Structure formats: structure tokens, C-alpha cells
Amino acid sequence: MAKATYRLFAVFRMSRKLVLITGGVLMLLGASGTAALIVKGPFEAAFSQADIDYCETVHEARFTRGGERRLIAIIRTGSTSPEDRIRTGLRLAQHFAEVEQPDLVTLQLVALNGPENRAELRGPTIGTEIVYAANPNRTRATDRVWEVRYLDARPTELGFYFGPRRSLDEPAIAAALQEVETVHACGEEKVAAASD
């Protein structure tokens, strides 16, 4: 019995040279894939200019908490760079504040090519978050007029952001507000122009 078992395993015995060559090839293949990922970085989606100018409201909620009126909106946008997302978010926060007149506006910007299910729109799918309180004395959520937080990265092909988390200080927010276009709703004019 022992001899039969030994013969069976002897058939599958590999030489050390074959094991080393196979291991070396597998290691080389794994290392080259890792090197390609490091050199190229995450895949970035290609957007047209029409996509970059486009945005739409995915989710919007209005509610009252502790006597203060709050509005939360998730906006899908084609703006890929952090600077463009910030400008889009500031513009839309001002628009919501003028139209809805809430005490607190919270906007979260997600990628145009990201997940569509409401439950999946969180964590790395949120590229930028803007909090705006026209009068901070009327809300307990913040003591500042503006709060801007973002992931310093462009979206991947699947609409996720992988990068360091950053916040803008007040001078940087003031400078970004100087670059914000005339306040208008979320891309209606641009959508209409694209469909003509």
C-alpha cells in the first residue's frame, strides 16, 4: 500500500528547476501588473465638454430638525476636477438657498458615471460635499457660512474617488466664490442646448 501511494505521488513530483521557473514567471506577471497600476494610476473616464457642463439632481430631501429648515441634495455632475466640482457645488448651493430659503443646505456631488442606486451613493462615490448656512446663527449644524470638503482626485471609470480628503479654508472658499458663474438651476439650460 505504501509503495502504491509513493508511486502515485512520484508521478506528480516536479523538479526544483521547474518550480523556480514557474514561480519566477508568476512573480514577474504580478509585478508587471502592479507596476502598470502604479505608473498609470486609476482609470479615468473620458468626458465630453457637454458632460462636464451637465448636472442633475439625483436625490433631494427637505425636512425640519429642531425648528430649523434643512435641505440635502445629491447632485450627479460631469465636473471631474476638484476645482470644477467645488465651483459647481458652490453655485448650486447658492441656487438652492435662494429658491428654497432653508437654514442649512448640504450638497453632495457624485460622478456622472457613478452608481445610480441611492444606497450606493456614499463614501468614495461622493467627490465633494458643500455645506452652506446663509445665517450660521439659525442652525446648530455649523458655525460657519461655508464648509467645503472634497476628495482630491478625478473619478474612476466606475465613478469612485480615491484620493486624500481635503477641506477648503475661508480665503480659498472666498476665492472660489469669485469664479462662480451666475446662479442658475442644475444644468437645465445646458441640457436643453445639448438636446437641440
Z-matrix of the N, CA and C atoms (Angstrom, degrees):
N
C 1 1.468
C 2 1.530 1 111.16
N 3 1.326 2 115.30 1 -44.24
C 4 1.457 3 119.16 2 -179.48
C 5 1.520 4 110.91 3 -64.66
N 6 1.348 5 116.63 4 -36.98
C 7 1.458 6 120.00 5 179.37
C 8 1.523 7 111.31 6 -66.35
N 9 1.342 8 116.35 7 -39.75
C 10 1.465 9 120.51 8 179.50
C 11 1.518 10 110.44 9 -63.97
N 12 1.327 11 116.99 10 -42.85
C 13 1.467 12 121.15 11 178.29
C 14 1.526 13 110.13 12 -63.49
N 15 1.331 14 117.75 13 -42.59
C 16 1.464 15 121.71 14 179.75
C 17 1.528 16 110.60 15 -61.73
N 18 1.355 17 116.88 16 -42.67
C 19 1.464 18 120.64 17 179.18
C 20 1.531 19 111.42 18 -63.89
N 21 1.348 20 115.27 19 -38.56
C 22 1.467 21 119.60 20 179.76
C 23 1.521 22 110.73 21 -61.32
N 24 1.354 23 116.93 22 -46.65
C 25 1.465 24 120.02 23 -179.76
C 26 1.526 25 112.17 24 -73.56
N 27 1.313 26 117.80 25 -25.10
C 28 1.463 27 121.11 26 178.45
C 29 1.518 28 110.81 27 -65.11
N 30 1.348 29 116.92 28 -29.96
C 31 1.451 30 120.54 29 178.32
C 32 1.524 31 110.49 30 -63.45
N 33 1.329 32 116.70 31 -36.03
C 34 1.476 33 121.44 32 -175.92
C 35 1.527 34 113.47 33 -93.77
N 36 1.314 35 118.19 34 7.79
C 37 1.462 36 120.91 35 -178.65
C 38 1.528 37 109.37 36 -71.82
N 39 1.317 38 116.27 37 132.06
C 40 1.460 39 120.53 38 178.51
C 41 1.514 40 109.08 39 -109.16
N 42 1.283 41 115.02 40 150.01
C 43 1.459 42 118.40 41 177.49
C 44 1.532 43 109.37 42 -75.33
N 45 1.308 44 114.87 43 155.80
C 46 1.470 45 119.55 44 179.44
C 47 1.516 46 111.06 45 -62.53
N 48 1.314 47 116.00 46 -36.59
C 49 1.456 48 120.50 47 -179.51
C 50 1.542 49 110.63 48 -62.10
N 51 1.334 50 117.02 49 -42.94
C 52 1.457 51 121.02 50 179.26
C 53 1.531 52 111.47 51 -64.90
N 54 1.325 53 116.23 52 -40.72
C 55 1.470 54 120.81 53 178.25
C 56 1.524 55 110.27 54 -63.20
N 57 1.331 56 117.75 55 -44.16
C 58 1.472 57 121.18 56 179.94
C 59 1.529 58 111.66 57 -64.88
N 60 1.329 59 116.79 58 -41.93
C 61 1.468 60 119.87 59 -179.82
C 62 1.529 61 110.24 60 -65.51
N 63 1.333 62 116.42 61 -45.45
C 64 1.470 63 120.46 62 179.33
C 65 1.525 64 110.78 63 -61.98
N 66 1.328 65 116.56 64 -44.92
C 67 1.477 66 120.14 65 178.45
C 68 1.515 67 112.25 66 -62.05
N 69 1.349 68 116.37 67 -40.35
C 70 1.467 69 120.28 68 178.86
C 71 1.512 70 112.58 69 -64.27
N 72 1.339 71 116.41 70 -41.81
C 73 1.467 72 120.39 71 178.92
C 74 1.522 73 110.47 72 -64.44
N 75 1.338 74 116.91 73 -45.12
C 76 1.472 75 120.05 74 179.33
C 77 1.525 76 111.64 75 -62.58
N 78 1.332 77 116.53 76 -39.46
C 79 1.466 78 119.53 77 178.70
C 80 1.526 79 110.83 78 -66.43
N 81 1.320 80 116.94 79 -40.17
C 82 1.460 81 121.43 80 179.12
C 83 1.524 82 110.69 81 -63.26
N 84 1.332 83 116.69 82 -43.92
C 85 1.469 84 120.11 83 178.48
C 86 1.526 85 111.50 84 -62.55
N 87 1.322 86 116.98 85 -42.74
C 88 1.472 87 120.24 86 178.72
C 89 1.514 88 111.65 87 -66.08
N 90 1.327 89 116.90 88 -41.23
C 91 1.463 90 120.60 89 -179.55
C 92 1.518 91 111.35 90 -66.95
N 93 1.338 92 117.52 91 -37.27
C 94 1.467 93 119.20 92 -178.86
C 95 1.524 94 110.42 93 -68.65
N 96 1.343 95 117.23 94 -37.11
C 97 1.471 96 119.55 95 176.45
C 98 1.507 97 111.54 96 -64.94
N 99 1.322 98 117.18 97 -41.01
C 100 1.468 99 121.13 98 177.86
C 101 1.520 100 110.58 99 -65.40
N 102 1.329 101 116.76 100 -41.37
C 103 1.462 102 120.21 101 179.32
C 104 1.522 103 110.59 102 -63.28
N 105 1.334 104 116.61 103 -39.98
C 106 1.465 105 119.31 104 179.41
C 107 1.516 106 110.60 105 -64.14
N 108 1.326 107 117.43 106 -38.81
C 109 1.465 108 120.70 107 179.53
C 110 1.522 109 110.99 108 -66.96
N 111 1.349 110 116.43 109 -39.91
C 112 1.465 111 119.71 110 -179.08
C 113 1.526 112 110.16 111 -69.41
N 114 1.340 113 117.40 112 -43.28
C 115 1.463 114 120.76 113 -177.41
C 116 1.516 115 110.71 114 -69.09
N 117 1.341 116 117.03 115 -46.32
C 118 1.460 117 119.78 116 -175.65
C 119 1.517 118 111.96 117 -83.73
N 120 1.341 119 117.53 118 -32.80
C 121 1.456 120 121.11 119 -177.91
C 122 1.514 121 110.67 120 80.56
N 123 1.342 122 117.44 121 -175.70
C 124 1.460 123 120.18 122 -179.64
C 125 1.520 124 110.92 123 -61.73
N 126 1.325 125 115.36 124 148.13
C 127 1.465 126 119.20 125 179.37
C 128 1.509 127 109.64 126 -68.04
N 129 1.309 128 116.70 127 135.23
C 130 1.447 129 121.13 128 178.47
C 131 1.520 130 109.73 129 -108.70
N 132 1.312 131 115.17 130 137.94
C 133 1.454 132 118.94 131 179.98
C 134 1.522 133 109.95 132 -76.14
N 135 1.316 134 116.00 133 149.62
C 136 1.464 135 121.05 134 177.10
C 137 1.521 136 108.59 135 -93.77
N 138 1.315 137 117.14 136 126.73
C 139 1.458 138 122.26 137 -179.14
C 140 1.523 139 109.52 138 -119.92
N 141 1.322 140 115.27 139 145.51
C 142 1.457 141 119.73 140 172.19
C 143 1.526 142 108.29 141 -85.09
N 144 1.326 143 117.00 142 168.99
C 145 1.458 144 120.60 143 179.52
C 146 1.530 145 110.48 144 -63.81
N 147 1.340 146 117.34 145 -34.43
C 148 1.464 147 120.52 146 178.52
C 149 1.520 148 110.56 147 -62.77
N 150 1.348 149 117.09 148 -38.89
C 151 1.458 150 120.79 149 178.19
C 152 1.528 151 110.56 150 -65.75
N 153 1.332 152 116.97 151 -41.73
C 154 1.462 153 121.04 152 -177.42
C 155 1.524 154 110.13 153 -62.70
N 156 1.332 155 117.67 154 -35.95
C 157 1.458 156 121.07 155 -179.29
C 158 1.535 157 112.70 156 -81.01
N 159 1.321 158 117.47 157 -9.39
C 160 1.456 159 121.11 158 -171.74
C 161 1.530 160 112.01 159 -91.22
N 162 1.313 161 116.15 160 146.82
C 163 1.460 162 121.36 161 171.02
C 164 1.523 163 108.84 162 -153.99
N 165 1.328 164 116.01 163 155.61
C 166 1.461 165 120.66 164 177.61
C 167 1.521 166 108.99 165 -147.82
N 168 1.325 167 116.32 166 150.41
C 169 1.453 168 121.58 167 178.07
C 170 1.528 169 108.47 168 -83.78
N 171 1.330 170 116.26 169 119.88
C 172 1.459 171 122.06 170 -179.59
C 173 1.524 172 110.53 171 -88.95
N 174 1.321 173 116.17 172 -41.53
C 175 1.465 174 121.52 173 -177.48
C 176 1.525 175 108.10 174 -145.85
N 177 1.311 176 115.34 175 139.42
C 178 1.472 177 120.15 176 179.71
C 179 1.522 178 108.12 177 -143.19
N 180 1.315 179 116.61 178 132.99
C 181 1.467 180 120.95 179 179.99
C 182 1.520 181 109.23 180 -137.40
N 183 1.347 182 114.59 181 134.63
C 184 1.464 183 121.21 182 174.83
C 185 1.514 184 107.63 183 -119.23
N 186 1.321 185 116.35 184 133.57
C 187 1.460 186 119.23 185 179.28
C 188 1.524 187 109.37 186 -156.27
N 189 1.327 188 115.19 187 167.20
C 190 1.460 189 121.37 188 178.97
C 191 1.522 190 108.02 189 -115.30
N 192 1.302 191 116.70 190 130.90
C 193 1.463 192 121.52 191 177.81
C 194 1.529 193 108.61 192 -132.95
N 195 1.322 194 115.70 193 119.82
C 196 1.467 195 120.10 194 180.00
C 197 1.511 196 112.99 195 58.70
N 198 1.339 197 117.12 196 33.77
C 199 1.455 198 121.16 197 178.73
C 200 1.514 199 115.11 198 84.07
N 201 1.326 200 118.30 199 -3.67
C 202 1.465 201 119.79 200 178.93
C 203 1.528 202 110.52 201 -106.59
N 204 1.323 203 114.77 202 139.82
C 205 1.461 204 120.72 203 -178.95
C 206 1.524 205 109.52 204 -87.28
N 207 1.330 206 114.84 205 128.19
C 208 1.463 207 119.89 206 -178.14
C 209 1.522 208 110.28 207 -124.71
N 210 1.321 209 114.46 208 150.35
C 211 1.454 210 121.27 209 176.54
C 212 1.525 211 108.01 210 -133.08
N 213 1.334 212 116.09 211 129.73
C 214 1.463 213 121.83 212 176.28
C 215 1.524 214 107.43 213 -121.86
N 216 1.321 215 116.99 214 133.19
C 217 1.467 216 120.68 215 178.99
C 218 1.515 217 109.43 216 -138.50
N 219 1.330 218 114.54 217 141.95
C 220 1.465 219 121.59 218 172.35
C 221 1.529 220 106.58 219 -108.90
N 222 1.306 221 116.03 220 124.29
C 223 1.460 222 122.61 221 -174.10
C 224 1.525 223 109.39 222 -115.39
N 225 1.317 224 116.25 223 127.70
C 226 1.470 225 121.29 224 173.41
C 227 1.526 226 106.87 225 -90.72
N 228 1.333 227 116.40 226 126.83
C 229 1.461 228 119.64 227 -175.87
C 230 1.523 229 111.21 228 -135.95
N 231 1.317 230 115.30 229 150.29
C 232 1.462 231 121.46 230 175.06
C 233 1.512 232 112.14 231 -87.51
N 234 1.325 233 117.81 232 -4.27
C 235 1.470 234 121.00 233 177.67
C 236 1.525 235 108.00 234 -67.14
N 237 1.325 236 116.70 235 117.43
C 238 1.461 237 119.36 236 -173.75
C 239 1.525 238 113.53 237 -98.41
N 240 1.329 239 117.83 238 -37.35
C 241 1.467 240 118.87 239 -177.71
C 242 1.527 241 109.69 240 -76.48
N 243 1.333 242 117.41 241 149.76
C 244 1.466 243 119.76 242 179.05
C 245 1.532 244 112.59 243 -55.58
N 246 1.332 245 117.40 244 -39.04
C 247 1.465 246 120.39 245 -178.53
C 248 1.530 247 111.08 246 -63.98
N 249 1.342 248 116.60 247 -44.19
C 250 1.467 249 119.91 248 179.14
C 251 1.522 250 111.19 249 -65.39
N 252 1.335 251 116.94 250 -40.76
C 253 1.468 252 119.81 251 178.99
C 254 1.523 253 111.08 252 -63.03
N 255 1.320 254 116.06 253 -39.85
C 256 1.471 255 119.65 254 179.84
C 257 1.519 256 110.34 255 -64.10
N 258 1.343 257 117.00 256 -46.39
C 259 1.468 258 119.87 257 179.69
C 260 1.531 259 110.70 258 -61.91
N 261 1.341 260 116.86 259 -43.14
C 262 1.463 261 120.34 260 178.40
C 263 1.530 262 110.37 261 -61.43
N 264 1.325 263 116.96 262 -44.26
C 265 1.462 264 120.91 263 -179.89
C 266 1.520 265 112.96 264 -64.15
N 267 1.324 266 116.82 265 -42.02
C 268 1.472 267 120.03 266 178.47
C 269 1.527 268 110.57 267 -63.43
N 270 1.323 269 116.09 268 -43.81
C 271 1.466 270 120.43 269 179.95
C 272 1.528 271 110.79 270 -61.50
N 273 1.328 272 116.63 271 -46.29
C 274 1.462 273 120.04 272 -177.58
C 275 1.522 274 112.00 273 -70.15
N 276 1.337 275 117.58 274 -35.07
C 277 1.468 276 119.93 275 177.09
C 278 1.527 277 110.13 276 -62.62
N 279 1.337 278 116.35 277 -41.81
C 280 1.464 279 119.45 278 176.73
C 281 1.522 280 111.02 279 -63.19
N 282 1.333 281 116.15 280 -40.51
C 283 1.469 282 119.91 281 179.45
C 284 1.532 283 110.97 282 -61.67
N 285 1.337 284 116.92 283 -49.72
C 286 1.467 285 120.19 284 179.93
C 287 1.526 286 110.98 285 -61.06
N 288 1.328 287 117.13 286 -38.50
C 289 1.465 288 120.42 287 -179.73
C 290 1.527 289 111.00 288 -65.50
N 291 1.339 290 117.29 289 -39.60
C 292 1.468 291 120.24 290 -179.88
C 293 1.519 292 112.22 291 -70.60
N 294 1.333 293 116.71 292 -40.27
C 295 1.459 294 120.47 293 -175.07
C 296 1.524 295 111.89 294 -80.31
N 297 1.345 296 116.57 295 -47.06
C 298 1.467 297 121.08 296 -173.27
C 299 1.531 298 113.21 297 -90.86
N 300 1.318 299 117.45 298 -24.87
C 301 1.460 300 124.33 299 -178.16
C 302 1.542 301 113.45 300 55.76
N 303 1.330 302 118.69 301 45.87
C 304 1.463 303 119.41 302 176.04
C 305 1.528 304 110.40 303 -81.11
N 306 1.320 305 116.23 304 167.08
C 307 1.466 306 120.10 305 175.67
C 308 1.529 307 110.96 306 -79.26
N 309 1.332 308 116.09 307 -26.61
C 310 1.462 309 120.66 308 -178.62
C 311 1.524 310 109.66 309 -143.42
N 312 1.333 311 116.05 310 131.04
C 313 1.467 312 122.24 311 175.68
C 314 1.526 313 107.65 312 -116.07
N 315 1.321 314 116.70 313 129.02
C 316 1.463 315 121.93 314 174.56
C 317 1.521 316 107.90 315 -123.32
N 318 1.330 317 115.78 316 119.68
C 319 1.469 318 121.22 317 178.86
C 320 1.519 319 109.28 318 -115.99
N 321 1.325 320 115.61 319 137.93
C 322 1.453 321 121.66 320 173.38
C 323 1.523 322 107.43 321 -122.47
N 324 1.331 323 116.76 322 126.82
C 325 1.462 324 121.75 323 -178.27
C 326 1.514 325 110.13 324 -102.80
N 327 1.334 326 115.55 325 127.74
C 328 1.463 327 121.89 326 178.78
C 329 1.523 328 108.37 327 -118.93
N 330 1.337 329 115.72 328 163.74
C 331 1.472 330 120.80 329 -175.98
C 332 1.517 331 110.98 330 -75.64
N 333 1.309 332 114.47 331 150.57
C 334 1.463 333 122.28 332 179.58
C 335 1.525 334 111.16 333 -61.23
N 336 1.329 335 117.51 334 -33.72
C 337 1.459 336 121.86 335 -177.31
C 338 1.527 337 112.63 336 -100.02
N 339 1.332 338 117.52 337 15.57
C 340 1.460 339 121.16 338 -177.52
C 341 1.514 340 113.13 339 -83.72
N 342 1.330 341 116.68 340 -175.61
C 343 1.462 342 121.01 341 178.27
C 344 1.522 343 111.03 342 -58.91
N 345 1.314 344 116.40 343 151.47
C 346 1.462 345 120.89 344 -178.98
C 347 1.524 346 112.66 345 -106.64
N 348 1.322 347 116.59 346 -19.67
C 349 1.458 348 120.52 347 -179.63
C 350 1.527 349 109.74 348 -70.22
N 351 1.312 350 117.58 349 130.61
C 352 1.465 351 122.44 350 -176.90
C 353 1.529 352 111.94 351 -55.68
N 354 1.330 353 117.23 352 -38.48
C 355 1.465 354 121.01 353 -178.20
C 356 1.526 355 112.53 354 -67.07
N 357 1.329 356 117.48 355 -23.86
C 358 1.464 357 121.09 356 -178.60
C 359 1.524 358 112.92 357 -88.70
N 360 1.320 359 117.59 358 -9.08
C 361 1.465 360 121.06 359 -176.54
C 362 1.523 361 109.91 360 -85.84
N 363 1.309 362 115.37 361 77.48
C 364 1.466 363 121.77 362 179.70
C 365 1.520 364 108.38 363 -160.29
N 366 1.328 365 116.52 364 172.67
C 367 1.466 366 120.97 365 177.65
C 368 1.516 367 112.74 366 57.46
N 369 1.343 368 117.77 367 -125.20
C 370 1.474 369 120.64 368 -174.67
C 371 1.527 370 113.92 369 -72.82
N 372 1.335 371 118.78 370 -3.81
C 373 1.468 372 118.75 371 175.28
C 374 1.523 373 111.16 372 -82.59
N 375 1.332 374 117.54 373 -15.14
C 376 1.472 375 121.53 374 -179.77
C 377 1.524 376 108.82 375 -94.62
N 378 1.321 377 115.49 376 111.88
C 379 1.461 378 120.04 377 -177.12
C 380 1.515 379 113.60 378 -84.38
N 381 1.338 380 116.41 379 -31.94
C 382 1.469 381 120.68 380 -176.64
C 383 1.515 382 109.49 381 -146.90
N 384 1.336 383 116.11 382 141.45
C 385 1.466 384 121.11 383 174.74
C 386 1.526 385 108.73 384 -128.08
N 387 1.321 386 115.24 385 128.94
C 388 1.467 387 121.70 386 -179.32
C 389 1.526 388 107.57 387 -119.10
N 390 1.320 389 116.74 388 129.73
C 391 1.467 390 121.93 389 174.00
C 392 1.520 391 106.96 390 -118.56
N 393 1.346 392 116.14 391 127.97
C 394 1.457 393 120.88 392 -176.37
C 395 1.517 394 110.02 393 -131.87
N 396 1.315 395 115.81 394 122.98
C 397 1.462 396 122.37 395 175.01
C 398 1.520 397 106.84 396 -124.97
N 399 1.332 398 116.71 397 104.27
C 400 1.467 399 120.12 398 -178.43
C 401 1.522 400 111.23 399 -56.11
N 402 1.332 401 116.66 400 -36.82
C 403 1.465 402 122.23 401 175.78
C 404 1.528 403 107.87 402 -129.02
N 405 1.336 404 118.48 403 96.99
C 406 1.472 405 120.84 404 -176.44
C 407 1.528 406 113.81 405 -59.94
N 408 1.327 407 117.87 406 -19.51
C 409 1.469 408 120.43 407 178.82
C 410 1.525 409 112.17 408 -70.35
N 411 1.331 410 117.22 409 -14.17
C 412 1.460 411 120.41 410 -176.95
C 413 1.526 412 113.19 411 -97.88
N 414 1.338 413 117.15 412 4.69
C 415 1.463 414 120.40 413 178.48
C 416 1.524 415 110.49 414 -136.64
N 417 1.319 416 115.19 415 148.86
C 418 1.465 417 119.64 416 176.52
C 419 1.528 418 111.44 417 -96.96
N 420 1.330 419 117.20 418 -1.45
C 421 1.466 420 120.58 419 -176.09
C 422 1.523 421 112.46 420 -78.30
N 423 1.330 422 118.00 421 -27.81
C 424 1.461 423 120.78 422 -177.32
C 425 1.528 424 109.61 423 -152.96
N 426 1.325 425 115.49 424 158.08
C 427 1.466 426 119.84 425 174.95
C 428 1.528 427 110.54 426 -112.99
N 429 1.336 428 116.28 427 13.13
C 430 1.459 429 121.46 428 179.71
C 431 1.519 430 109.40 429 -121.60
N 432 1.332 431 115.40 430 155.87
C 433 1.471 432 119.81 431 177.34
C 434 1.526 433 109.33 432 -69.89
N 435 1.334 434 116.95 433 -47.32
C 436 1.471 435 121.68 434 -177.75
C 437 1.518 436 110.52 435 -122.63
N 438 1.323 437 115.72 436 141.93
C 439 1.461 438 122.50 437 166.12
C 440 1.528 439 106.31 438 -132.84
N 441 1.313 440 115.82 439 128.52
C 442 1.467 441 120.61 440 -178.58
C 443 1.518 442 108.10 441 -129.08
N 444 1.347 443 115.33 442 119.03
C 445 1.457 444 121.92 443 177.02
C 446 1.528 445 107.84 444 -125.88
N 447 1.332 446 116.31 445 143.64
C 448 1.461 447 118.93 446 -178.58
C 449 1.521 448 110.85 447 -155.87
N 450 1.334 449 115.28 448 161.79
C 451 1.459 450 121.87 449 172.03
C 452 1.527 451 106.89 450 -96.07
N 453 1.314 452 115.99 451 124.47
C 454 1.457 453 121.29 452 -174.75
C 455 1.533 454 109.62 453 -80.22
N 456 1.336 455 115.38 454 74.05
C 457 1.466 456 121.54 455 -178.54
C 458 1.520 457 108.79 456 -163.51
N 459 1.323 458 114.98 457 160.87
C 460 1.461 459 120.88 458 171.28
C 461 1.521 460 107.91 459 -92.21
N 462 1.329 461 117.94 460 157.50
C 463 1.463 462 119.00 461 -178.46
C 464 1.523 463 112.25 462 -71.59
N 465 1.322 464 116.08 463 149.22
C 466 1.463 465 121.65 464 174.74
C 467 1.526 466 108.67 465 -78.57
N 468 1.325 467 116.21 466 -179.49
C 469 1.466 468 121.11 467 178.66
C 470 1.517 469 111.90 468 -58.67
N 471 1.330 470 116.50 469 -30.43
C 472 1.466 471 121.01 470 -177.86
C 473 1.526 472 112.70 471 -93.99
N 474 1.335 473 117.12 472 4.78
C 475 1.455 474 120.76 473 175.82
C 476 1.512 475 114.88 474 83.09
N 477 1.326 476 117.84 475 25.19
C 478 1.465 477 121.44 476 177.24
C 479 1.526 478 109.20 477 -105.67
N 480 1.326 479 115.82 478 152.05
C 481 1.458 480 122.09 479 178.95
C 482 1.520 481 108.72 480 -113.14
N 483 1.320 482 116.47 481 124.22
C 484 1.453 483 121.57 482 177.23
C 485 1.521 484 107.73 483 -124.40
N 486 1.299 485 117.07 484 107.23
C 487 1.451 486 121.49 485 -178.63
C 488 1.517 487 109.89 486 -177.10
N 489 1.323 488 116.86 487 175.27
C 490 1.462 489 119.80 488 -179.56
C 491 1.530 490 111.82 489 -68.45
N 492 1.327 491 115.25 490 144.63
C 493 1.471 492 121.13 491 177.00
C 494 1.524 493 108.70 492 -82.59
N 495 1.324 494 115.24 493 133.73
C 496 1.466 495 119.88 494 -178.91
C 497 1.524 496 109.70 495 -133.47
N 498 1.327 497 114.93 496 159.41
C 499 1.461 498 122.12 497 174.31
C 500 1.511 499 108.08 498 -130.32
N 501 1.328 500 116.62 499 146.11
C 502 1.465 501 120.48 500 177.01
C 503 1.517 502 109.26 501 -92.09
N 504 1.332 503 115.98 502 138.53
C 505 1.465 504 119.10 503 173.99
C 506 1.527 505 108.99 504 -84.49
N 507 1.318 506 116.62 505 173.62
C 508 1.469 507 121.00 506 -173.85
C 509 1.527 508 113.60 507 -60.38
N 510 1.355 509 120.15 508 -43.82
C 511 1.478 510 118.74 509 177.72
C 512 1.530 511 112.71 510 -60.91
N 513 1.351 512 117.22 511 -39.03
C 514 1.463 513 120.10 512 179.42
C 515 1.529 514 110.74 513 -67.68
N 516 1.324 515 117.16 514 -37.53
C 517 1.473 516 120.51 515 177.52
C 518 1.520 517 109.73 516 -65.20
N 519 1.342 518 116.58 517 -43.13
C 520 1.470 519 120.46 518 179.37
C 521 1.531 520 110.46 519 -61.40
N 522 1.336 521 117.01 520 -40.32
C 523 1.468 522 120.47 521 178.56
C 524 1.524 523 110.52 522 -65.81
N 525 1.344 524 117.32 523 -40.68
C 526 1.471 525 120.54 524 179.26
C 527 1.525 526 110.74 525 -66.22
N 528 1.324 527 117.60 526 -36.07
C 529 1.472 528 120.84 527 179.29
C 530 1.523 529 111.39 528 -64.54
N 531 1.334 530 117.10 529 -29.46
C 532 1.460 531 120.32 530 177.82
C 533 1.532 532 111.33 531 -66.55
N 534 1.345 533 116.52 532 -24.67
C 535 1.460 534 120.82 533 -177.57
C 536 1.524 535 112.83 534 -94.50
N 537 1.338 536 117.04 535 -4.08
C 538 1.466 537 120.36 536 -177.02
C 539 1.516 538 109.59 537 -72.79
N 540 1.343 539 114.98 538 137.00
C 541 1.459 540 120.78 539 -179.73
C 542 1.523 541 110.33 540 -72.54
N 543 1.327 542 115.35 541 177.70
C 544 1.463 543 120.65 542 176.44
C 545 1.522 544 108.86 543 -57.18
N 546 1.327 545 115.03 544 137.88
C 547 1.463 546 119.83 545 -176.74
C 548 1.517 547 109.83 546 -66.88
N 549 1.327 548 116.31 547 127.33
C 550 1.466 549 121.23 548 171.58
C 551 1.517 550 107.68 549 -150.47
N 552 1.309 551 115.99 550 169.92
C 553 1.460 552 120.77 551 -175.25
C 554 1.521 553 110.77 552 -67.47
N 555 1.320 554 114.80 553 -178.00
C 556 1.464 555 120.24 554 -169.80
C 557 1.506 556 112.78 555 -76.42
N 558 1.337 557 117.16 556 78.50
C 559 1.440 558 122.05 557 166.80
C 560 1.512 559 117.73 558 76.11
N 561 1.355 560 120.19 559 13.26
C 562 1.466 561 119.76 560 -177.90
C 563 1.523 562 112.36 561 -58.98
N 564 1.338 563 115.33 562 -45.78
C 565 1.458 564 118.53 563 -178.22
C 566 1.523 565 110.74 564 -61.30
N 567 1.325 566 116.43 565 -41.25
C 568 1.459 567 120.73 566 -175.48
C 569 1.515 568 110.44 567 -73.59
N 570 1.327 569 117.35 568 -35.55
C 571 1.460 570 120.38 569 176.31
C 572 1.514 571 110.43 570 -64.27
N 573 1.341 572 116.39 571 -43.59
C 574 1.461 573 121.08 572 179.65
C 575 1.524 574 110.13 573 -62.88
N 576 1.338 575 116.24 574 -41.39
C 577 1.471 576 120.01 575 -179.64
C 578 1.521 577 110.36 576 -65.02
N 579 1.345 578 116.77 577 -38.46
C 580 1.454 579 120.08 578 -178.54
C 581 1.522 580 111.70 579 -69.61
N 582 1.336 581 117.15 580 -30.52
C 583 1.472 582 119.67 581 -177.07
C 584 1.526 583 112.14 582 -82.98
N 585 1.354 584 118.57 583 -16.57
C 586 1.489 585 121.41 584 -179.44
C 587 1.516 586 110.41 585 -71.74
